[in-house]
Amino acid sequence: MSALAPGRLAAAAMAFLLWGGWALLANWPAGHRDAVPAGLLQGCASAIITLIMAVCVSALFARLPGPLLRIVLPPLLIVSVSFSA
């Protein structure tokens, strides 16, 4: 499965729309000249991070032995990395 598989692209697009839309909405009172770049930057950053996490989880899932480790370990690692930053 490639890094740009349809499921991964859909997740990245949803992250772009969700977090970019939130940044746009949150910054709208400051004016559209500030809100639009904030929304685009936040959306792009969220899409890239989501795509990287999806690729990492898929690669880790494929390399782990046993169904229990495959289900439990990838999400735990992603959450621990996400919360450490």
Secondary structure by P-SEA (a helix, b strand, c coil): cccccaaaaaaaaaaaaaaaaaaaaaaccccaaaaaaaaaaaaaaaaaaaaaaaaaaaaaaaacccaaaaaccaaaaaaaaaaac
